[in-house]
């Protein structure tokens, strides 16, 4: 299953690159979908350190950025500082961020990466359940912005600038 997911993500990422997804989000909202009519699906994932479980209900009443990523994904790594900044600035206003790693190497690969790259928000390992419920995840990063009522407000595929995320979350906080 993990190889299949990674192969799908790699192929999807390549397809998006050839389709021009490397443009800045400010120039063109590539991969953005307004999904305001959709209720977020419940999920259960385990933190990368194995010490915590996260479910959608844990974020009730909060704005949640749910980011599917991997340590080997360049655009994913470029978004990490954005999420760190957003979390620092807006967590007291009700923002939560949950990174969901699709790394084939499992928690050890992510933990090694986190030791070198500070990540200030929660991270978990993808489960089959969450990938099926939020899929198809055809390219990464794929990021969902979920409002305080548990509705998916936006879905982004590919790298997005800090200002794109900030504009969306400011309207929801």
TIVO-2410 file (N, C-alpha, C; in nm, 3 decimals):
# residues 173
REC num residu      c1      c2      c3 atome chaine
REC   1      X   0.082  -0.119   0.000     N      A
REC   1      X   0.000   0.000   0.000    CA      A
REC   1      X   0.087   0.125   0.000     C      A
REC   2      X   0.190   0.128   0.086     N      A
REC   2      X   0.274   0.248   0.093    CA      A
REC   2      X   0.345   0.273  -0.039     C      A
REC   3      X   0.395   0.168  -0.105     N      A
REC   3      X   0.461   0.187  -0.233    CA      A
REC   3      X   0.363   0.238  -0.337     C      A
REC   4      X   0.242   0.184  -0.334     N      A
REC   4      X   0.140   0.227  -0.428    CA      A
REC   4      X   0.108   0.375  -0.408     C      A
REC   5      X   0.094   0.417  -0.284     N      A
REC   5      X   0.066   0.558  -0.254    CA      A
REC   5      X   0.181   0.645  -0.303     C      A
REC   6      X   0.303   0.605  -0.273     N      A
REC   6      X   0.418   0.686  -0.313    CA      A
REC   6      X   0.429   0.694  -0.465     C      A
REC   7      X   0.407   0.583  -0.533     N      A
REC   7      X   0.413   0.583  -0.679    CA      A
REC   7      X   0.307   0.676  -0.736     C      A
REC   8      X   0.186   0.671  -0.682     N      A
REC   8      X   0.079   0.760  -0.729    CA      A
REC   8      X   0.116   0.906  -0.707     C      A
REC   9      X   0.174   0.935  -0.593     N      A
REC   9      X   0.211   1.073  -0.561    CA      A
REC   9      X   0.322   1.121  -0.654     C      A
REC  10      X   0.422   1.038  -0.677     N      A
REC  10      X   0.533   1.076  -0.764    CA      A
REC  10      X   0.482   1.102  -0.906     C      A
REC  11      X   0.399   1.013  -0.957     N      A
REC  11      X   0.346   1.030  -1.091    CA      A
REC  11      X   0.259   1.154  -1.100     C      A
REC  12      X   0.178   1.177  -0.999     N      A
REC  12      X   0.094   1.297  -0.996    CA      A
REC  12      X   0.177   1.424  -0.989     C      A
REC  13      X   0.284   1.421  -0.910     N      A
REC  13      X   0.371   1.538  -0.899    CA      A
REC  13      X   0.438   1.569  -1.031     C      A
REC  14      X   0.484   1.467  -1.100     N      A
REC  14      X   0.546   1.486  -1.230    CA      A
REC  14      X   0.446   1.545  -1.328     C      A
REC  15      X   0.324   1.491  -1.328     N      A
REC  15      X   0.220   1.543  -1.417    CA      A
REC  15      X   0.191   1.689  -1.388     C      A
REC  16      X   0.184   1.727  -1.260     N      A
REC  16      X   0.157   1.866  -1.225    CA      A
REC  16      X   0.272   1.958  -1.266     C      A
REC  17      X   0.394   1.912  -1.255     N      A
REC  17      X   0.508   1.993  -1.297    CA      A
REC  17      X   0.501   2.022  -1.446     C      A
REC  18      X   0.469   1.919  -1.525     N      A
REC  18      X   0.458   1.938  -1.668    CA      A
REC  18      X   0.336   2.022  -1.705     C      A
REC  19      X   0.236   2.026  -1.617     N      A
REC  19      X   0.116   2.105  -1.643    CA      A
REC  19      X   0.134   2.250  -1.600     C      A
REC  20      X   0.252   2.287  -1.550     N      A
REC  20      X   0.278   2.426  -1.513    CA      A
REC  20      X   0.249   2.458  -1.368     C      A
REC  21      X   0.247   2.358  -1.282     N      A
REC  21      X   0.213   2.381  -1.142    CA      A
REC  21      X   0.328   2.447  -1.067     C      A
REC  22      X   0.440   2.473  -1.131     N      A
REC  22      X   0.550   2.538  -1.065    CA      A
REC  22      X   0.533   2.689  -1.052     C      A
REC  23      X   0.426   2.745  -1.110     N      A
REC  23      X   0.402   2.888  -1.101    CA      A
REC  23      X   0.367   2.927  -0.959     C      A
REC  24      X   0.392   3.051  -0.926     N      A
REC  24      X   0.355   3.101  -0.794    CA      A
REC  24      X   0.204   3.104  -0.782     C      A
REC  25      X   0.155   3.073  -0.664     N      A
REC  25      X   0.011   3.074  -0.640    CA      A
REC  25      X  -0.046   3.215  -0.657     C      A
REC  26      X   0.037   3.318  -0.630     N      A
REC  26      X  -0.011   3.454  -0.644    CA      A
REC  26      X  -0.039   3.487  -0.791     C      A
REC  27      X   0.034   3.423  -0.882     N      A
REC  27      X   0.014   3.448  -1.024    CA      A
REC  27      X  -0.108   3.372  -1.077     C      A
REC  28      X  -0.126   3.253  -1.025     N      A
REC  28      X  -0.236   3.169  -1.069    CA      A
REC  28      X  -0.265   3.070  -0.957     C      A
REC  29      X  -0.388   3.055  -0.918     N      A
REC  29      X  -0.423   2.965  -0.809    CA      A
REC  29      X  -0.426   2.821  -0.860     C      A
REC  30      X  -0.310   2.770  -0.896     N      A
REC  30      X  -0.298   2.635  -0.950    CA      A
REC  30      X  -0.335   2.535  -0.842     C      A
REC  31      X  -0.425   2.446  -0.876     N      A
REC  31      X  -0.459   2.338  -0.785    CA      A
REC  31      X  -0.552   2.379  -0.672     C      A
REC  32      X  -0.604   2.500  -0.673     N      A
REC  32      X  -0.692   2.543  -0.565    CA      A
REC  32      X  -0.835   2.502  -0.597     C      A
REC  33      X  -0.900   2.445  -0.500     N      A
REC  33      X  -1.041   2.408  -0.516    CA      A
REC  33      X  -1.117   2.461  -0.398     C      A
REC  34      X  -1.225   2.532  -0.423     N      A
REC  34      X  -1.312   2.574  -0.314    CA      A
REC  34      X  -1.406   2.458  -0.285     C      A
REC  35      X  -1.395   2.401  -0.167     N      A
REC  35      X  -1.472   2.283  -0.131    CA      A
REC  35      X  -1.562   2.312  -0.012     C      A
REC  36      X  -1.622   2.430  -0.007     N      A
REC  36      X  -1.693   2.474   0.112    CA      A
REC  36      X  -1.815   2.389   0.145     C      A
REC  37      X  -1.867   2.314   0.050     N      A
REC  37      X  -1.988   2.236   0.077    CA      A
REC  37      X  -1.956   2.099   0.137     C      A
REC  38      X  -1.831   2.066   0.149     N      A
REC  38      X  -1.793   1.932   0.195    CA      A
REC  38      X  -1.762   1.928   0.343     C      A
REC  39      X  -1.819   1.832   0.412     N      A
REC  39      X  -1.782   1.810   0.552    CA      A
REC  39      X  -1.651   1.733   0.554     C      A
REC  40      X  -1.562   1.773   0.644     N      A
REC  40      X  -1.436   1.700   0.658    CA      A
REC  40      X  -1.465   1.560   0.710     C      A
REC  41      X  -1.389   1.464   0.664     N      A
REC  41      X  -1.407   1.325   0.706    CA      A
REC  41      X  -1.327   1.300   0.834     C      A
REC  42      X  -1.387   1.224   0.925     N      A
REC  42      X  -1.316   1.190   1.048    CA      A
REC  42      X  -1.197   1.101   1.014     C      A
REC  43      X  -1.095   1.109   1.095     N      A
REC  43      X  -0.975   1.029   1.074    CA      A
REC  43      X  -0.910   0.999   1.207     C      A
REC  44      X  -0.817   0.906   1.204     N      A
REC  44      X  -0.736   0.875   1.320    CA      A
REC  44      X  -0.595   0.845   1.271     C      A
REC  45      X  -0.499   0.921   1.319     N      A
REC  45      X  -0.359   0.903   1.282    CA      A
REC  45      X  -0.273   0.909   1.407     C      A
REC  46      X  -0.155   0.850   1.398     N      A
REC  46      X  -0.061   0.846   1.509    CA      A
REC  46      X   0.052   0.943   1.485     C      A
REC  47      X   0.090   1.017   1.588     N      A
REC  47      X   0.201   1.113   1.577    CA      A
REC  47      X   0.328   1.042   1.534     C      A
REC  48      X   0.420   1.117   1.475     N      A
REC  48      X   0.544   1.057   1.426    CA      A
REC  48      X   0.628   1.001   1.540     C      A
REC  49      X   0.611   1.053   1.661     N      A
REC  49      X   0.686   0.998   1.774    CA      A
REC  49      X   0.612   0.883   1.841     C      A
REC  50      X   0.491   0.852   1.792     N      A
REC  50      X   0.414   0.741   1.845    CA      A
REC  50      X   0.343   0.770   1.976     C      A
REC  51      X   0.356   0.890   2.027     N      A
REC  51      X   0.302   0.922   2.159    CA      A
REC  51      X   0.161   0.977   2.162     C      A
REC  52      X   0.107   1.015   2.046     N      A
REC  52      X  -0.026   1.076   2.043    CA      A
REC  52      X  -0.107   1.022   1.926     C      A
REC  53      X  -0.236   1.027   1.946     N      A
REC  53      X  -0.331   0.997   1.838    CA      A
REC  53      X  -0.404   1.127   1.807     C      A
REC  54      X  -0.431   1.150   1.680     N      A
REC  54      X  -0.507   1.267   1.639    CA      A
REC  54      X  -0.629   1.223   1.561     C      A
REC  55      X  -0.741   1.287   1.589     N      A
REC  55      X  -0.865   1.264   1.516    CA      A
REC  55      X  -0.925   1.400   1.483     C      A
REC  56      X  -1.012   1.404   1.385     N      A
REC  56      X  -1.073   1.531   1.347    CA      A
REC  56      X  -1.140   1.599   1.466     C      A
REC  57      X  -1.205   1.522   1.552     N      A
REC  57      X  -1.274   1.577   1.668    CA      A
REC  57      X  -1.183   1.651   1.764     C      A
REC  58      X  -1.054   1.619   1.762     N      A
REC  58      X  -0.958   1.689   1.849    CA      A
REC  58      X  -0.945   1.836   1.812     C      A
REC  59      X  -0.986   1.871   1.691     N      A
REC  59      X  -0.970   2.007   1.640    CA      A
REC  59      X  -1.103   2.081   1.631     C      A
REC  60      X  -1.204   2.029   1.699     N      A
REC  60      X  -1.336   2.090   1.697    CA      A
REC  60      X  -1.329   2.234   1.746     C      A
REC  61      X  -1.392   2.325   1.674     N      A
REC  61      X  -1.392   2.466   1.711    CA      A
REC  61      X  -1.267   2.540   1.669     C      A
REC  62      X  -1.177   2.472   1.599     N      A
REC  62      X  -1.052   2.532   1.552    CA      A
REC  62      X  -1.052   2.537   1.399     C      A
REC  63      X  -0.968   2.620   1.343     N      A
REC  63      X  -0.940   2.616   1.201    CA      A
REC  63      X  -0.821   2.523   1.185     C      A
REC  64      X  -0.834   2.425   1.098     N      A
REC  64      X  -0.730   2.323   1.082    CA      A
REC  64      X  -0.671   2.326   0.942     C      A
REC  65      X  -0.540   2.335   0.936     N      A
REC  65      X  -0.468   2.311   0.811    CA      A
REC  65      X  -0.422   2.166   0.819     C      A
REC  66      X  -0.470   2.084   0.727     N      A
REC  66      X  -0.435   1.943   0.719    CA      A
REC  66      X  -0.348   1.926   0.595     C      A
REC  67      X  -0.219   1.904   0.617     N      A
REC  67      X  -0.121   1.905   0.508    CA      A
REC  67      X  -0.062   1.767   0.485     C      A
REC  68      X  -0.082   1.712   0.366     N      A
REC  68      X  -0.021   1.585   0.326    CA      A
REC  68      X   0.113   1.618   0.260     C      A
REC  69      X   0.220   1.557   0.313     N      A
REC  69      X   0.354   1.593   0.270    CA      A
REC  69      X   0.448   1.474   0.285     C      A
REC  70      X   0.574   1.491   0.244     N      A
REC  70      X   0.678   1.391   0.265    CA      A
REC  70      X   0.813   1.460   0.273     C      A
REC  71      X   0.907   1.395   0.339     N      A
REC  71      X   1.039   1.454   0.360    CA      A
REC  71      X   1.119   1.467   0.231     C      A
REC  72      X   1.088   1.387   0.131     N      A
REC  72      X   1.161   1.389   0.004    CA      A
REC  72      X   1.101   1.487  -0.096     C      A
REC  73      X   0.993   1.555  -0.059     N      A
REC  73      X   0.919   1.644  -0.149    CA      A
REC  73      X   0.969   1.787  -0.134     C      A
REC  74      X   1.035   1.840  -0.238     N      A
REC  74      X   1.088   1.976  -0.234    CA      A
REC  74      X   0.984   2.082  -0.204     C      A
REC  75      X   0.872   2.085  -0.278     N      A
REC  75      X   0.769   2.186  -0.249    CA      A
REC  75      X   0.712   2.174  -0.107     C      A
REC  76      X   0.703   2.051  -0.057     N      A
REC  76      X   0.654   2.031   0.081    CA      A
REC  76      X   0.749   2.097   0.180     C      A
REC  77      X   0.878   2.077   0.159     N      A
REC  77      X   0.978   2.133   0.249    CA      A
REC  77      X   0.978   2.285   0.243     C      A
REC  78      X   0.947   2.342   0.126     N      A
REC  78      X   0.942   2.488   0.113    CA      A
REC  78      X   0.822   2.546   0.187     C      A
REC  79      X   0.716   2.467   0.208     N      A
REC  79      X   0.599   2.517   0.279    CA      A
REC  79      X   0.614   2.510   0.432     C      A
REC  80      X   0.703   2.429   0.483     N      A
REC  80      X   0.718   2.412   0.628    CA      A
REC  80      X   0.740   2.545   0.700     C      A
REC  81      X   0.830   2.632   0.653     N      A
REC  81      X   0.846   2.761   0.722    CA      A
REC  81      X   0.718   2.844   0.722     C      A
REC  82      X   0.637   2.834   0.614     N      A
REC  82      X   0.508   2.905   0.610    CA      A
REC  82      X   0.419   2.856   0.724     C      A
REC  83      X   0.411   2.725   0.738     N      A
REC  83      X   0.324   2.668   0.842    CA      A
REC  83      X   0.376   2.701   0.981     C      A
REC  84      X   0.509   2.700   0.999     N      A
REC  84      X   0.566   2.740   1.128    CA      A
REC  84      X   0.526   2.884   1.161     C      A
REC  85      X   0.538   2.974   1.063     N      A
REC  85      X   0.503   3.115   1.084    CA      A
REC  85      X   0.355   3.132   1.114     C      A
REC  86      X   0.271   3.065   1.035     N      A
REC  86      X   0.126   3.075   1.056    CA      A
REC  86      X   0.087   3.024   1.193     C      A
REC  87      X   0.145   2.911   1.233     N      A
REC  87      X   0.112   2.853   1.362    CA      A
REC  87      X   0.153   2.947   1.476     C      A
REC  88      X   0.273   3.004   1.466     N      A
REC  88      X   0.319   3.096   1.570    CA      A
REC  88      X   0.228   3.219   1.580     C      A
REC  89      X   0.184   3.269   1.466     N      A
REC  89      X   0.106   3.392   1.465    CA      A
REC  89      X  -0.041   3.370   1.502     C      A
REC  90      X  -0.099   3.256   1.465     N      A
REC  90      X  -0.244   3.240   1.477    CA      A
REC  90      X  -0.291   3.129   1.571     C      A
REC  91      X  -0.201   3.057   1.635     N      A
REC  91      X  -0.246   2.948   1.722    CA      A
REC  91      X  -0.333   2.997   1.837     C      A
REC  92      X  -0.303   3.114   1.890     N      A
REC  92      X  -0.383   3.168   2.001    CA      A
REC  92      X  -0.521   3.215   1.956     C      A
REC  93      X  -0.540   3.227   1.825     N      A
REC  93      X  -0.670   3.265   1.771    CA      A
REC  93      X  -0.750   3.144   1.724     C      A
REC  94      X  -0.693   3.025   1.740     N      A
REC  94      X  -0.767   2.904   1.706    CA      A
REC  94      X  -0.717   2.828   1.585     C      A
REC  95      X  -0.596   2.853   1.539     N      A
REC  95      X  -0.541   2.778   1.427    CA      A
REC  95      X  -0.467   2.655   1.477     C      A
REC  96      X  -0.490   2.543   1.414     N      A
REC  96      X  -0.412   2.421   1.436    CA      A
REC  96      X  -0.362   2.373   1.302     C      A
REC  97      X  -0.247   2.310   1.303     N      A
REC  97      X  -0.189   2.254   1.181    CA      A
REC  97      X  -0.151   2.111   1.211     C      A
REC  98      X  -0.187   2.022   1.120     N      A
REC  98      X  -0.149   1.882   1.131    CA      A
REC  98      X  -0.087   1.839   0.999     C      A
REC  99      X   0.043   1.811   1.004     N      A
REC  99      X   0.110   1.755   0.889    CA      A
REC  99      X   0.090   1.604   0.890     C      A
REC 100      X   0.059   1.548   0.775     N      A
REC 100      X   0.038   1.404   0.763    CA      A
REC 100      X   0.140   1.353   0.662     C      A
REC 101      X   0.241   1.283   0.714     N      A
REC 101      X   0.351   1.238   0.631    CA      A
REC 101      X   0.316   1.110   0.556     C      A
REC 102      X   0.351   1.109   0.428     N      A
REC 102      X   0.332   0.992   0.342    CA      A
REC 102      X   0.464   0.919   0.319     C      A
REC 103      X   0.563   0.945   0.404     N      A
REC 103      X   0.695   0.884   0.387    CA      A
REC 103      X   0.690   0.733   0.397     C      A
REC 104      X   0.748   0.669   0.297     N      A
REC 104      X   0.756   0.523   0.295    CA      A
REC 104      X   0.846   0.471   0.406     C      A
REC 105      X   0.944   0.551   0.446     N      A
REC 105      X   1.037   0.510   0.551    CA      A
REC 105      X   0.977   0.512   0.691     C      A
REC 106      X   0.853   0.558   0.703     N      A
REC 106      X   0.784   0.557   0.831    CA      A
REC 106      X   0.831   0.666   0.926     C      A
REC 107      X   0.793   0.651   1.053     N      A
REC 107      X   0.822   0.754   1.152    CA      A
REC 107      X   0.971   0.783   1.169     C      A
REC 108      X   1.056   0.683   1.154     N      A
REC 108      X   1.199   0.708   1.174    CA      A
REC 108      X   1.253   0.807   1.070     C      A
REC 109      X   1.207   0.797   0.946     N      A
REC 109      X   1.250   0.892   0.843    CA      A
REC 109      X   1.204   1.033   0.876     C      A
REC 110      X   1.081   1.045   0.922     N      A
REC 110      X   1.027   1.177   0.955    CA      A
REC 110      X   1.097   1.233   1.078     C      A
REC 111      X   1.119   1.151   1.180     N      A
REC 111      X   1.188   1.198   1.300    CA      A
REC 111      X   1.329   1.246   1.269     C      A
REC 112      X   1.400   1.176   1.181     N      A
REC 112      X   1.535   1.221   1.140    CA      A
REC 112      X   1.526   1.358   1.073     C      A
REC 113      X   1.428   1.374   0.987     N      A
REC 113      X   1.409   1.499   0.915    CA      A
REC 113      X   1.377   1.613   1.012     C      A
REC 114      X   1.289   1.587   1.108     N      A
REC 114      X   1.246   1.689   1.203    CA      A
REC 114      X   1.362   1.734   1.293     C      A
REC 115      X   1.456   1.647   1.318     N      A
REC 115      X   1.574   1.687   1.398    CA      A
REC 115      X   1.657   1.791   1.325     C      A
REC 116      X   1.655   1.789   1.192     N      A
REC 116      X   1.732   1.883   1.111    CA      A
REC 116      X   1.650   2.004   1.067     C      A
REC 117      X   1.520   1.988   1.059     N      A
REC 117      X   1.431   2.093   1.010    CA      A
REC 117      X   1.324   2.119   1.116     C      A
REC 118      X   1.335   2.227   1.189     N      A
REC 118      X   1.236   2.252   1.294    CA      A
REC 118      X   1.094   2.262   1.239     C      A
REC 119      X   1.005   2.187   1.300     N      A
REC 119      X   0.862   2.193   1.268    CA      A
REC 119      X   0.790   2.213   1.401     C      A
REC 120      X   0.717   2.324   1.411     N      A
REC 120      X   0.658   2.362   1.539    CA      A
REC 120      X   0.515   2.312   1.559     C      A
REC 121      X   0.455   2.255   1.456     N      A
REC 121      X   0.318   2.206   1.462    CA      A
REC 121      X   0.318   2.053   1.464     C      A
REC 122      X   0.203   1.994   1.494     N      A
REC 122      X   0.191   1.849   1.507    CA      A
REC 122      X   0.206   1.778   1.372     C      A
REC 123      X   0.268   1.660   1.379     N      A
REC 123      X   0.284   1.577   1.260    CA      A
REC 123      X   0.252   1.433   1.293     C      A
REC 124      X   0.192   1.367   1.196     N      A
REC 124      X   0.151   1.228   1.212    CA      A
REC 124      X   0.185   1.151   1.086     C      A
REC 125      X   0.178   1.020   1.098     N      A
REC 125      X   0.197   0.934   0.983    CA      A
REC 125      X   0.063   0.906   0.917     C      A
REC 126      X   0.062   0.905   0.786     N      A
REC 126      X  -0.062   0.875   0.713    CA      A
REC 126      X  -0.106   0.733   0.741     C      A
REC 127      X  -0.235   0.715   0.749     N      A
REC 127      X  -0.294   0.582   0.759    CA      A
REC 127      X  -0.368   0.556   0.629     C      A
REC 128      X  -0.396   0.433   0.601     N      A
REC 128      X  -0.474   0.399   0.482    CA      A
REC 128      X  -0.608   0.473   0.486     C      A
REC 129      X  -0.667   0.479   0.607     N      A
REC 129      X  -0.797   0.543   0.625    CA      A
REC 129      X  -0.795   0.690   0.580     C      A
REC 130      X  -0.699   0.768   0.627     N      A
REC 130      X  -0.699   0.910   0.596    CA      A
REC 130      X  -0.670   0.935   0.448     C      A
REC 131      X  -0.584   0.853   0.390     N      A
REC 131      X  -0.553   0.868   0.247    CA      A
REC 131      X  -0.677   0.838   0.163     C      A
REC 132      X  -0.752   0.737   0.200     N      A
REC 132      X  -0.874   0.704   0.127    CA      A
REC 132      X  -0.981   0.812   0.147     C      A
REC 133      X  -0.993   0.864   0.269     N      A
REC 133      X  -1.097   0.961   0.298    CA      A
REC 133      X  -1.071   1.098   0.237     C      A
REC 134      X  -0.945   1.137   0.226     N      A
REC 134      X  -0.911   1.268   0.172    CA      A
REC 134      X  -0.856   1.259   0.031     C      A
REC 135      X  -0.854   1.141  -0.024     N      A
REC 135      X  -0.799   1.120  -0.157    CA      A
REC 135      X  -0.900   1.144  -0.267     C      A
REC 136      X  -0.856   1.124  -0.386     N      A
REC 136      X  -0.722   1.074  -0.412    CA      A
REC 136      X  -0.617   1.183  -0.391     C      A
REC 137      X  -0.511   1.145  -0.323     N      A
REC 137      X  -0.395   1.233  -0.306    CA      A
REC 137      X  -0.302   1.198  -0.423     C      A
REC 138      X  -0.308   1.276  -0.529     N      A
REC 138      X  -0.234   1.244  -0.649    CA      A
REC 138      X  -0.102   1.317  -0.657     C      A
REC 139      X  -0.084   1.418  -0.576     N      A
REC 139      X   0.041   1.494  -0.574    CA      A
REC 139      X   0.053   1.556  -0.435     C      A
REC 140      X   0.176   1.583  -0.396     N      A
REC 140      X   0.198   1.651  -0.270    CA      A
REC 140      X   0.287   1.772  -0.293     C      A
REC 141      X   0.272   1.872  -0.211     N      A
REC 141      X   0.178   1.879  -0.101    CA      A
REC 141      X   0.034   1.892  -0.148     C      A
REC 142      X  -0.054   1.829  -0.074     N      A
REC 142      X  -0.198   1.851  -0.086    CA      A
REC 142      X  -0.244   1.896   0.051     C      A
REC 143      X  -0.308   2.012   0.054     N      A
REC 143      X  -0.341   2.075   0.181    CA      A
REC 143      X  -0.489   2.112   0.184     C      A
REC 144      X  -0.554   2.078   0.294     N      A
REC 144      X  -0.694   2.110   0.317    CA      A
REC 144      X  -0.703   2.214   0.428     C      A
REC 145      X  -0.789   2.312   0.410     N      A
REC 145      X  -0.817   2.408   0.515    CA      A
REC 145      X  -0.961   2.381   0.561     C      A
REC 146      X  -0.974   2.346   0.689     N      A
REC 146      X  -1.101   2.305   0.747    CA      A
REC 146      X  -1.144   2.411   0.848     C      A
REC 147      X  -1.269   2.456   0.836     N      A
REC 147      X  -1.316   2.563   0.924    CA      A
REC 147      X  -1.356   2.512   1.062     C      A
REC 148      X  -1.396   2.602   1.149     N      A
REC 148      X  -1.430   2.570   1.288    CA      A
REC 148      X  -1.549   2.474   1.300     C      A
REC 149      X  -1.631   2.467   1.196     N      A
REC 149      X  -1.749   2.379   1.198    CA      A
REC 149      X  -1.720   2.243   1.136     C      A
REC 150      X  -1.595   2.221   1.093     N      A
REC 150      X  -1.559   2.091   1.036    CA      A
REC 150      X  -1.587   2.079   0.887     C      A
REC 151      X  -1.596   2.191   0.816     N      A
REC 151      X  -1.616   2.189   0.672    CA      A
REC 151      X  -1.487   2.221   0.599     C      A
REC 152      X  -1.461   2.148   0.492     N      A
REC 152      X  -1.344   2.175   0.410    CA      A
REC 152      X  -1.374   2.301   0.329     C      A
REC 153      X  -1.296   2.406   0.355     N      A
REC 153      X  -1.315   2.532   0.284    CA      A
REC 153      X  -1.229   2.541   0.159     C      A
REC 154      X  -1.110   2.486   0.165     N      A
REC 154      X  -1.019   2.491   0.050    CA      A
REC 154      X  -0.935   2.365   0.045     C      A
REC 155      X  -0.899   2.329  -0.077     N      A
REC 155      X  -0.804   2.220  -0.104    CA      A
REC 155      X  -0.702   2.276  -0.201     C      A
REC 156      X  -0.574   2.266  -0.163     N      A
REC 156      X  -0.467   2.314  -0.248    CA      A
REC 156      X  -0.380   2.195  -0.289     C      A
REC 157      X  -0.345   2.189  -0.415     N      A
REC 157      X  -0.253   2.087  -0.464    CA      A
REC 157      X  -0.131   2.160  -0.516     C      A
REC 158      X  -0.015   2.125  -0.463     N      A
REC 158      X   0.109   2.191  -0.503    CA      A
REC 158      X   0.146   2.301  -0.405     C      A
REC 159      X   0.265   2.354  -0.425     N      A
REC 159      X   0.319   2.459  -0.339    CA      A
REC 159      X   0.230   2.583  -0.344     C      A
REC 160      X   0.210   2.643  -0.228     N      A
REC 160      X   0.137   2.770  -0.216    CA      A
REC 160      X   0.220   2.865  -0.131     C      A
REC 161      X   0.209   2.992  -0.161     N      A
REC 161      X   0.282   3.093  -0.084    CA      A
REC 161      X   0.216   3.114   0.053     C      A
REC 162      X   0.291   3.174   0.142     N      A
REC 162      X   0.241   3.207   0.275    CA      A
REC 162      X   0.115   3.293   0.265     C      A
REC 163      X   0.116   3.390   0.175     N      A
REC 163      X   0.003   3.483   0.165    CA      A
REC 163      X  -0.127   3.412   0.124     C      A
REC 164      X  -0.117   3.307   0.045     N      A
REC 164      X  -0.237   3.233   0.005    CA      A
REC 164      X  -0.302   3.168   0.127     C      A
REC 165      X  -0.221   3.099   0.207     N      A
REC 165      X  -0.275   3.036   0.328    CA      A
REC 165      X  -0.324   3.140   0.427     C      A
REC 166      X  -0.248   3.247   0.443     N      A
REC 166      X  -0.286   3.350   0.540    CA      A
REC 166      X  -0.420   3.414   0.505     C      A
REC 167      X  -0.441   3.440   0.379     N      A
REC 167      X  -0.568   3.501   0.336    CA      A
REC 167      X  -0.687   3.410   0.370     C      A
REC 168      X  -0.671   3.281   0.346     N      A
REC 168      X  -0.780   3.187   0.373    CA      A
REC 168      X  -0.806   3.176   0.523     C      A
REC 169      X  -0.700   3.157   0.602     N      A
REC 169      X  -0.724   3.135   0.745    CA      A
REC 169      X  -0.772   3.261   0.816     C      A
REC 170      X  -0.727   3.378   0.772     N      A
REC 170      X  -0.774   3.501   0.834    CA      A
REC 170      X  -0.925   3.517   0.817     C      A
REC 171      X  -0.977   3.470   0.705     N      A
REC 171      X  -1.122   3.483   0.684    CA      A
REC 171      X  -1.200   3.382   0.769     C      A
REC 172      X  -1.131   3.282   0.823     N      A
REC 172      X  -1.199   3.177   0.901    CA      A
REC 172      X  -1.181   3.190   1.051     C      A
REC 173      X  -1.080   3.265   1.094     N      A
REC 173      X  -1.053   3.277   1.238    CA      A
REC 173      X  -1.149   3.374   1.306     C      A
***
